[in-house]
Amino acid sequence: MEVPEGLRAAAEFHGHLCPGLAMGYRAVEAAGQAMGLERSRDEELVCVVENDSCSVDAVQFLTGCTFGKGNLVFRDHGKQVFTFASRSRPGRAVRVSLRADAIPPPGEEDPAERRQAVLRRLLEAPVEELFEVREIDFQIPEEAVVYPSLPCEQCGEPTMQTRLVEVGGRRLCIPCSRGEHPLHRR
């Protein structure tokens, strides 16, 4: 099984090569075929990921979309679904979703053998057998805004102004407002 150079580099970033990483690699490939993706140097490309699996590390590494730049958006839906949008094409995006039949259900095989078989399938199958790719209407999120940080009036930790919550006339960070701060549990 031949591992493409881009996937090898993503594995260096991620820490190991696995089926999840290959899935993200192939999702980016599918989006690239559909919309001519270019790596995002700043916030030109936006990606919405609907899972927090290994696949997201490949998406982040290959596209340049990151949480820090605000152009990698996480929606916890538990799906291998990725939406890619370019700010140069407002209102449109490409949604890449894993097909239900892309990976055979587990059988009686050894877990290590299954892992290799799934990895091989993800690397060797035509992208259209793995993913459904659709162009969709999409509202691109605004570019990231940096807000000033102010100290939480309970724990003192600097907190982005827009994330402070008023409780009893005091501006508190979200964990303190819920009694969940590890230093100040109620």
C-alpha positions, 0 to 999 in steps of 0.5 A, a space after each residue: 500500500 502506497 502512502 501519499 507524501 501529503 498523508 505522510 506529512 500529516 502523520 508526522 503532525 498527528 503522531 501516527 498513520 491511522 484510518 481516521 487520518 486517511 479519511 481526512 486526507 481523502 476528504 480534503 482530496 474530494 473537496 479539492 477535486 470539487 472546488 480547487 482547494 488551495 491551502 489557506 494562508 490566513 482565513 481564505 478557506 473555511 472548514 466546518 468539521 462535524 467530528 473531533 476524530 483523527 480526520 480533523 488533524 489531516 484536514 487542519 494540516 492539509 488545508 491550513 484551517 485552524 481553530 486559532 485563525 477561526 477558519 476551522 469550525 467544530 460542530 459536535 455531530 459525530 459524523 465524518 462530514 466536512 464542509 469547505 468554503 472559500 471566501 472568494 465564493 460567498 454563499 457556496 460551499 462543498 459538503 463532503 460526507 462519508 458514504 454509509 457503505 464506504 467502509 465494510 462493517 466489522 467482522 470476526 477479523 483481528 483488530 490490527 488486520 481490520 485497521 490495515 484493511 480499512 486504511 487500504 480501502 481508504 487509500 485505494 478506493 476511488 474518492 467517489 466510492 468513499 464520499 458523497 460530495 455536494 455543492 450547498 448554500 452556505 453562510 461563511 462565518 465572519 472573519 475572526 475578531 480579537 476582543 480584549 481580555 478582562 479579568 474574571 472577578 472571581 478567579 482573576 484569569 484574563 477572559 475574552 470580554 465577550 465570554 464574561 457572564 454577569 452574575 450577581 453584579 460581577 463579571 465572571 468567566 464561564 467556568 466560575 459562573 457555573 461553579 466549575 472552575 477547578 480552583 473555585 468549585 462551589 
